[in-house]
Amino acid sequence: MSLHLKRIIYVSERTDVSNANLQKIIASSRKNNPQVEVTGCLVSGMNSYLQLLEGSDTSVDQLYLKISKDTRHANIKILNEENIQNRLFTSWSMRLDPFNNLMWSDEDISAGNFLNISEANAINIFTRIHEQGRAIF
Ligand SMILES: Cc1cc2nc3c(=O)[nH]c(=O)nc-3n(C[C@H](O)[C@H](O)[C@H](O)COP(=O)(O)O)c2cc1C
């Protein structure tokens, strides 16, 4: 496996907002991601998803390609793609965050609408979730 770590953060529109589907997505992630050493976090908003994937170049690219073909979301847009030194979500094959305990000044974002989110705010959200996690455990 390549030694280069990268991450992709993307936003997408939910085409199916059922909780049952979200549970299926998380179940697939927790089954598949450990096999390719991908970790990350999925933030489920009112109408949108915000997901961070981190791992080796090849694993992240292949997983992103698979996810981008999933019809449970649409209009996928990569917000951030870069090489990283360290992972944010080391112990999570896919952390699920319903985004209801992070205060946010932007009204759309705090209502769970990430469709117009900036790259900087997306990175900020994952940094805050990461810091909260550290505080809890
Ligand atoms: C928003 C979203 C995020 C997803 N994240 C992952 C993921 O991190 N890992 C994964 O294996 N599948 C993820 N999926 C599901 C994949 O698109 C695909 O359905 C699944 O990997 C198929 O798994 P299976 O071959 O084990 O049935 C995601 C789907 C959506 C809509």
The ligand as an SDF file (V2000), in Angstrom:
LIG
                    3D

 31 33  0  0  0  0  0  0  0  0999 V2000
  -22.7940    9.5670    1.2330 C   0  0  0  0  0  0  0  0  0  0  0  0
  -22.2570    8.1710    1.0390 C   0  0  0  0  0  0  0  0  0  0  0  0
  -21.0880    7.7790    1.6830 C   0  0  0  0  0  0  0  0  0  0  0  0
  -20.5790    6.4830    1.5270 C   0  0  0  0  0  0  0  0  0  0  0  0
  -19.4190    6.1400    2.1680 N   0  0  0  0  0  0  0  0  0  0  0  0
  -18.9160    4.8850    1.9870 C   0  0  0  0  0  0  0  0  0  0  0  0
  -17.6920    4.5020    2.6110 C   0  0  0  0  0  0  0  0  0  0  0  0
  -17.0320    5.2780    3.3260 O   0  0  0  0  0  0  0  0  0  0  0  0
  -17.2600    3.2250    2.4170 N   0  0  0  0  0  0  0  0  0  0  0  0
  -17.9330    2.3250    1.6430 C   0  0  0  0  0  0  0  0  0  0  0  0
  -17.4680    1.1920    1.5080 O   0  0  0  0  0  0  0  0  0  0  0  0
  -19.0890    2.6660    1.0630 N   0  0  0  0  0  0  0  0  0  0  0  0
  -19.6050    3.9170    1.2040 C   0  0  0  0  0  0  0  0  0  0  0  0
  -20.7850    4.2530    0.5950 N   0  0  0  0  0  0  0  0  0  0  0  0
  -21.5380    3.1990   -0.1040 C   0  0  0  0  0  0  0  0  0  0  0  0
  -20.9750    2.8590   -1.4800 C   0  0  0  0  0  0  0  0  0  0  0  0
  -21.4160    3.7900   -2.4270 O   0  0  0  0  0  0  0  0  0  0  0  0
  -21.4200    1.4420   -1.8980 C   0  0  0  0  0  0  0  0  0  0  0  0
  -22.8220    1.3420   -1.8760 O   0  0  0  0  0  0  0  0  0  0  0  0
  -20.8890    0.3710   -0.9480 C   0  0  0  0  0  0  0  0  0  0  0  0
  -19.5030    0.5440   -0.7210 O   0  0  0  0  0  0  0  0  0  0  0  0
  -21.1320   -1.0340   -1.5180 C   0  0  0  0  0  0  0  0  0  0  0  0
  -20.7040   -1.9300   -0.5350 O   0  0  0  0  0  0  0  0  0  0  0  0
  -20.8370   -3.5100   -0.7410 P   0  0  0  0  0  0  0  0  0  0  0  0
  -20.1260   -3.7960   -2.0480 O   0  0  0  0  0  0  0  0  0  0  0  0
  -20.1650   -4.0940    0.4290 O   0  0  0  0  0  0  0  0  0  0  0  0
  -22.3020   -3.7820   -0.8030 O   0  0  0  0  0  0  0  0  0  0  0  0
  -21.2780    5.5540    0.7130 C   0  0  0  0  0  0  0  0  0  0  0  0
  -22.4540    5.9570    0.0640 C   0  0  0  0  0  0  0  0  0  0  0  0
  -22.9370    7.2430    0.2110 C   0  0  0  0  0  0  0  0  0  0  0  0
  -24.2080    7.6510   -0.4940 C   0  0  0  0  0  0  0  0  0  0  0  0
  1  2  1  0
  2  3  1  0
  2 30  2  0
  3  4  2  0
  4  5  1  0
  4 28  1  0
  5  6  2  0
  6  7  1  0
  6 13  1  0
  7  8  2  0
  7  9  1  0
  9 10  1  0
 10 11  2  0
 10 12  1  0
 12 13  2  0
 13 14  1  0
 14 15  1  0
 14 28  1  0
 15 16  1  0
 16 17  1  0
 16 18  1  0
 18 19  1  0
 18 20  1  0
 20 21  1  0
 20 22  1  0
 22 23  1  0
 23 24  1  0
 24 25  2  0
 24 26  1  0
 24 27  1  0
 28 29  2  0
 29 30  1  0
 30 31  1  0
M  END
$$$$
